[in-house]
Each structure stands twice: as C-alpha cells, then as structure tokens.
C-alpha cells in the first residue's frame, strides 16, 4: 500500500509545480520532499516527474497518481481501476 504522506507530496508537487513550494506548503524541508518522491517512484516502479528548468512537470504516471491522491486537507481516494501498478 502506498503511504498517504507520499501521496500528499505528489499532490502538492502537481498543484504547485516546484519542490520548494511543495515543501513550504507541507512544512517539510526540500530534501524531505525529494526523499518522499524517490520512495514513491521506487514503490510504483515509475518515473513520476521531470525537471523543467527551476520547476517540475509530472509525467503521465505522475499525473495519474496525483489525480488519485488525497488532498492535503485529508480524505482518501481509491486507485483507478485501470492503474497498472499494485497499490495494496
């Protein structure tokens, strides 16, 4: 099962477009956000983002995961039925 904290990180990265902004919103350091992202990529077996200048851009796999991630306000969303990776 994917960790909800890591899913909130991918959600923040998708919405804010940078590691710095995501770290600030989540009250984490930049290395912590990068660590959560690396673990999430290892767990899913997919590259979730690409560096784009000073920001980031989610890959299609990252966009799918972010669209299903719980928002920072809480809640839980089940994985989509067509998700190619095992989530739980």
Backbone as CSV, one residue per row, in Angstrom:
resi,resn,N_x,N_y,N_z,CA_x,CA_y,CA_z,C_x,C_y,C_z
1,UNK,0.850,-1.178,0.000,0.000,0.000,0.000,0.896,1.242,0.000
2,UNK,0.517,2.225,-0.759,1.281,3.470,-0.826,0.978,4.333,0.393
3,UNK,2.006,4.976,0.888,1.905,5.822,2.073,1.150,7.116,1.742
4,UNK,0.174,7.456,2.565,-0.650,8.642,2.309,0.172,9.928,2.360
5,UNK,1.218,9.953,3.185,2.087,11.133,3.241,2.754,11.357,1.892
6,UNK,3.239,10.289,1.291,3.886,10.407,-0.023,2.886,10.823,-1.091
7,UNK,1.658,10.343,-0.974,0.631,10.755,-1.936,0.309,12.235,-1.799
8,UNK,0.341,12.738,-0.591,0.119,14.181,-0.398,1.275,14.989,-0.989
9,UNK,2.480,14.426,-0.953,3.627,15.095,-1.563,3.428,15.207,-3.067
10,UNK,3.014,14.116,-3.729,2.819,14.170,-5.186,1.672,15.121,-5.536
11,UNK,0.657,15.171,-4.691,-0.438,16.121,-4.908,0.074,17.559,-4.845
12,UNK,0.867,17.870,-3.831,1.404,19.229,-3.687,2.338,19.564,-4.852
13,UNK,3.158,18.618,-5.266,4.044,18.860,-6.412,3.231,19.141,-7.672
14,UNK,2.168,18.406,-7.874,1.326,18.603,-9.061,0.666,19.979,-9.045
15,UNK,0.156,20.376,-7.909,-0.552,21.650,-7.822,0.378,22.853,-7.849
16,UNK,1.559,22.726,-7.227,2.423,23.886,-7.031,3.575,23.977,-8.031
17,UNK,3.965,22.854,-8.631,4.960,22.877,-9.692,6.410,23.029,-9.273
18,UNK,6.686,22.945,-7.967,8.090,23.000,-7.547,8.262,22.301,-6.208
19,UNK,9.455,21.765,-6.009,9.781,21.095,-4.756,9.777,22.107,-3.614
20,UNK,10.306,23.294,-3.869,10.363,24.331,-2.832,8.965,24.714,-2.352
21,UNK,8.059,24.948,-3.280,6.696,25.336,-2.912,5.974,24.201,-2.194
22,UNK,6.169,22.967,-2.657,5.539,21.821,-2.000,6.083,21.668,-0.578
23,UNK,7.389,21.814,-0.420,7.991,21.708,0.911,7.427,22.768,1.850
24,UNK,7.299,23.975,1.346,6.774,25.065,2.176,5.339,24.779,2.603
25,UNK,4.503,24.368,1.661,3.102,24.097,1.984,2.951,22.956,2.991
26,UNK,3.767,21.924,2.832,3.665,20.747,3.684,4.464,20.862,4.983
27,UNK,5.194,21.977,5.133,6.046,22.201,6.301,7.150,21.141,6.402
28,UNK,7.737,20.825,5.232,8.857,19.895,5.132,10.058,20.652,4.594
29,UNK,11.225,20.034,4.687,12.398,20.571,4.005,12.385,20.055,2.566
30,UNK,13.151,20.716,1.685,13.237,20.257,0.301,13.778,18.826,0.212
31,UNK,14.826,18.474,0.970,15.308,17.093,0.899,14.258,16.064,1.337
32,UNK,13.405,16.429,2.275,12.350,15.508,2.707,11.365,15.255,1.577
33,UNK,10.981,16.302,0.866,10.080,16.148,-0.280,10.740,15.271,-1.344
34,UNK,12.005,15.531,-1.622,12.729,14.724,-2.612,12.812,13.266,-2.180
35,UNK,13.019,13.030,-0.891,13.075,11.671,-0.365,11.728,10.961,-0.549
36,UNK,10.639,11.623,-0.197,9.313,11.029,-0.359,9.049,10.731,-1.833
37,UNK,9.435,11.620,-2.701,9.241,11.408,-4.131,10.042,10.200,-4.615
38,UNK,11.296,10.098,-4.197,12.138,8.965,-4.605,11.542,7.647,-4.111
39,UNK,11.050,7.625,-2.896,10.430,6.408,-2.358,9.164,6.060,-3.128
40,UNK,8.383,7.074,-3.462,7.147,6.843,-4.220,7.462,6.291,-5.608
41,UNK,8.504,6.824,-6.242,8.908,6.307,-7.554,9.388,4.862,-7.430
42,UNK,10.113,4.546,-6.369,10.571,3.173,-6.168,9.396,2.226,-5.918
43,UNK,8.429,2.677,-5.140,7.270,1.846,-4.818,6.383,1.596,-6.034
44,UNK,6.243,2.590,-6.890,5.375,2.440,-8.064,6.115,1.865,-9.259
45,UNK,7.442,1.965,-9.260,8.220,1.493,-10.396,8.090,2.392,-11.610
46,UNK,7.717,3.643,-11.385,7.514,4.576,-12.486,8.184,5.915,-12.190
47,UNK,8.670,6.559,-13.245,9.163,7.929,-13.102,7.936,8.826,-13.013
48,UNK,7.878,9.654,-11.973,6.685,10.453,-11.720,6.810,11.911,-12.134
49,UNK,8.045,12.401,-12.284,8.196,13.782,-12.715,9.470,13.970,-13.513
50,UNK,9.495,15.092,-14.218,10.672,15.515,-14.971,11.016,16.917,-14.520
51,UNK,12.278,17.196,-14.423,12.715,18.548,-14.093,12.452,19.438,-15.305
52,UNK,11.967,20.622,-15.043,11.676,21.579,-16.120,12.196,22.942,-15.677
53,UNK,13.444,23.236,-16.007,14.043,24.491,-15.560,14.163,24.491,-14.054
54,UNK,13.557,25.478,-13.419,13.593,25.561,-11.959,12.392,24.880,-11.321
55,UNK,11.510,24.343,-12.140,10.327,23.672,-11.611,10.315,22.210,-12.005
56,UNK,9.149,21.617,-11.914,8.979,20.223,-12.283,7.720,20.077,-13.130
57,UNK,7.679,18.982,-13.861,6.490,18.642,-14.646,6.220,17.165,-14.410
58,UNK,4.990,16.814,-14.098,4.650,15.424,-13.861,4.581,14.653,-15.173
59,UNK,5.057,13.414,-15.134,4.916,12.505,-16.266,3.463,12.036,-16.289
60,UNK,3.041,11.338,-17.336,1.672,10.796,-17.328,1.401,9.911,-16.104
61,UNK,2.376,9.102,-15.693,2.196,8.276,-14.491,2.049,9.155,-13.250
62,UNK,2.827,10.223,-13.170,2.728,11.152,-12.055,1.391,11.869,-12.029
63,UNK,0.898,12.245,-13.205,-0.404,12.906,-13.289,-1.520,11.982,-12.826
64,UNK,-1.447,10.710,-13.244,-2.455,9.740,-12.818,-2.441,9.564,-11.310
65,UNK,-1.257,9.396,-10.762,-1.137,9.208,-9.316,-1.606,10.449,-8.563
66,UNK,-1.213,11.622,-9.022,-1.616,12.869,-8.358,-3.132,13.069,-8.423
67,UNK,-3.731,12.665,-9.518,-5.186,12.848,-9.652,-5.953,11.967,-8.681
68,UNK,-5.322,10.904,-8.212,-5.973,9.991,-7.284,-5.510,10.177,-5.842
69,UNK,-4.561,11.072,-5.622,-4.006,11.290,-4.281,-4.963,12.121,-3.431
70,UNK,-4.989,11.855,-2.130,-5.807,12.692,-1.250,-5.227,14.100,-1.169
71,UNK,-6.079,15.064,-1.072,-5.640,16.448,-0.911,-5.065,16.632,0.482
72,UNK,-4.294,17.678,0.656,-3.663,17.944,1.951,-4.679,18.073,3.074
73,UNK,-5.922,18.380,2.734,-6.953,18.533,3.749,-7.436,17.192,4.286
74,UNK,-6.981,16.100,3.688,-7.343,14.775,4.183,-8.219,14.037,3.194
75,UNK,-8.709,12.898,3.612,-9.542,12.079,2.756,-8.721,11.006,2.077
76,UNK,-9.407,10.103,1.441,-8.731,9.008,0.764,-9.460,8.709,-0.517
77,UNK,-8.700,8.414,-1.534,-9.256,8.117,-2.844,-8.719,6.772,-3.296
78,UNK,-9.587,5.857,-3.718,-9.095,4.563,-4.167,-8.365,4.682,-5.496
79,UNK,-7.506,3.713,-5.814,-6.793,3.766,-7.100,-7.762,3.574,-8.257
80,UNK,-7.436,4.110,-9.414,-8.305,3.927,-10.567,-8.296,2.469,-11.006
81,UNK,-9.391,1.996,-11.599,-9.462,0.595,-11.986,-8.445,0.215,-13.063
82,UNK,-7.980,1.166,-13.859,-7.034,0.872,-14.939,-5.587,1.123,-14.533
83,UNK,-5.315,1.278,-13.246,-3.952,1.544,-12.775,-3.092,0.302,-12.997
84,UNK,-1.942,0.455,-13.683,-1.118,-0.711,-13.995,-0.285,-1.231,-12.833
85,UNK,-0.237,-0.513,-11.726,0.585,-0.916,-10.588,-0.281,-1.389,-9.435
86,UNK,0.227,-2.320,-8.668,-0.476,-2.810,-7.486,-0.309,-1.803,-6.367
87,UNK,-1.401,-1.407,-5.747,-1.375,-0.387,-4.707,-1.615,-0.945,-3.317
88,UNK,-2.043,-2.114,-3.168,-2.360,-2.549,-1.822,-2.383,-4.025,-1.643
